[in-house]
Amino acid sequence: MSRNMSKNTLLELKPIQKFIDGVGQDIKKYFGKDKGCIIGVEDDGVFYGKGLYQWFSQKNKDINFTTMDDYGKGLEKDKVKGRKVLLVDNDIITGKAYRVAMNSVMRRREELKIKDIKFAVLCDRVKVADFSVEDYPMPSSWNLKDLDVVDLEIIKSLSQDGRKTFVEIAKETGLTPVGIKKRVERLMEKEILKIQAALNTEKFYSVSATVGVEADPKTISKLIKQFANCPLVYNLVKVSGHHNLIIDIIAPNSKRINDLIEKQIRSNTKIRYLEVDLGELPIIPKTHSLLTFVDKSKKCPCQTKCNECEYFL
């Protein structure tokens, strides 16, 4: 919609005025005497990016304007080549879209001879943008500062030995066993504390692998569901950049890892890019939690028996 507006119309709007009043001069210093390009990140970023572009047009600056989605689709390369770049969006909430957009341009930096890349936003909730007008706090969540010294001592004590009794912890903290019991129950009810058994990885495993996967969101969701209960997977995390899912694996030997990767990951035709790094056992964590063992007559949690699955041991 903003593309069809007449020249400088956006500058009359209060949100644009607020944005330019807040960061306009700093962005002007950033561009300096260099040629620049403003990239409006769809959807709301186009509105603010176009308004900023109109403001620079009044100052006879050699600034181009183009748009793209978070993944860089729609970017007009000829308008970016050899220039300083400024990505513009409305707000940053978690930082995920920011990282995706920045990475999509960073990957083209050498190809397009981009001189510099910055990010401007009206509201920055996580304080990662180079230029922002205002920030506002994340919704309230638990913070270690919300716990008192006794709670932290209880958590520390149980982290070192999950079998420690309330009487033993009471002696360490100066509280009564009943007081410790109530605190532990409260921490567990609020899901702040979880007590469970874990395997010493050095006793059962000898090798690890980090698998980077790049695929469409639907495929990534299926992979997460597939490996969430795999006994060899100790870490699953969505990321931005060259991959959008990292799968961390530990196994007794490299053959076991190869079996899993070949039969359950590389065979997936929806995966666009796959990268595997083999390594030693992780420095941290030193322990690994296994799920409840089930009857061998049932299927593996991933629905595919890639070898003699540890789920059935």
DACOR-V464068 format. One line per field, one symbol per residue. ss: DSSP state (H for helix, E for strand, L for the rest). Layout:
# DACOR-V464068
ss=???
This chain:
# DACOR-V464068
ss=LHHHLLLLHHHHLHHHHHHHHHHHHHHHHHHLLLLEEEEEELLHHHHHHHHHHHHHHLLLLLEEEEEELLLLLLLLHHHHLLLEEEEEEEEELLLHHHHHHHHHHHLLHHHHLLLEEEEEEEEELLLLLLEEEELLLLLLLLLHHHLLHHHHHHHHHHHHLLLLLHHHHHHHHLLLHHHHHHHHHHHHHLLLLLLLLLEEHHHHLLEEEEEEEEELHHHHHHHHHHHLLLLLEEEEELLLLLLLEEEEEEELLHHHHHHHHHHHHHLLLLEEEEEEEEELLLLLLLEELLLLLLLLLLLLLLLLLLLLLHHHL
